[in-house]
Each structure stands twice: as C-alpha cells, then as structure tokens.
C-alpha cells in the first residue's frame, strides 16, 4: 500500500523499487502455492535506477500467476529478466501459460491498461511485445532509459555529454550545472 501511494505521486519509480514489490508479491503467492510457484529474477544491478511506471512489472507478473500458475496443477515458473539496449530498458516476464496475443487481451484488462499507460507516458518510445517460443510466453516491457548529467564544471559536463552520447547506449535528457535544477527534473 505504501508503494502505491508513493508511486502515484512520483509518476515513475526506480526499477529496483518495482522489483522489490514484485519479489514481495511473489513471496506472498508462494505462501499460497507452495512449491507450485517457482520464480527467478535476473536483472543486472546497473538497471536498478532505470525509471518505470509504478506497478508495470507487477502487472505482468500478476498476469503470469493468474494464467500460468493458478490453473496448472503442477504450478509453473515465472522468470523476470532485464536488459538495456539502444537507449531503452526491457524487462521480460516469461511463463509457461497458454498462448495468447496482445491483440486478444480484453479492453480494460491489466495488460491493456498497461499498454495505454505506456503510450500516455512515453508515446512510441515504450510498449509491450509478446513472443511465444517453446511453449513459453515472454511479455516484454520496454521503456526509454534516460540520464541527467550534473557537474558544476561546464567544460567537464560538455565533454562527458559528448562522450556518453557517442556510445549510443545512453539518452541524455538533461544537462545541468545546478544540482537543485537537476533534482527538480528528476522529480517530475
């Protein structure tokens, strides 16, 4: 509940906070399902500061519990993995549930609502995709990975900006010499 209240005020939350909520949720569900629920979270620590919509990954995991674990007598395994590529962060939730398409998701369903939230927040720079392989669904949440550089020395800041931009792996959404201005942008 505390996360919900904080997240509603923040707009976006660090991926580390989102994954903490997901792990707590899965542990609660494990108390319900016992050994029938198996899960693995494999997200590199350098992605912990990436900002995601609150409860976005949670929505994907709840969907996996509902459609992949609950109806299966043997339970199921949920895998959560994160990657960063081309200025974006992707979080993939994989399960052994029945095949489906994102187009078949009913209006107002959690995944449909999440698609709408992503479009509102990020436009075409974010979204959900679904891949099916070897009887597994992998729903991929992709959001922009943005950075704000802060340095009180303008020349160093300019050089650092050029260097990071040249890698193609970092999108710089702000450059400031004033830490308070940078914090104001981060808080938005």
Helices and strands as residue ranges (DSSP letters): H 2-10, E 13-14, H 15-33, G 34-36, E 37-43, G 45-47, E 51-52, H 56-64, I 65-69, E 76-85, E 88-95, G 102-104, H 110-122, G 123-125, E 127-133, E 136-144, E 146-150, H 154-167, E 171-176, H 179-187
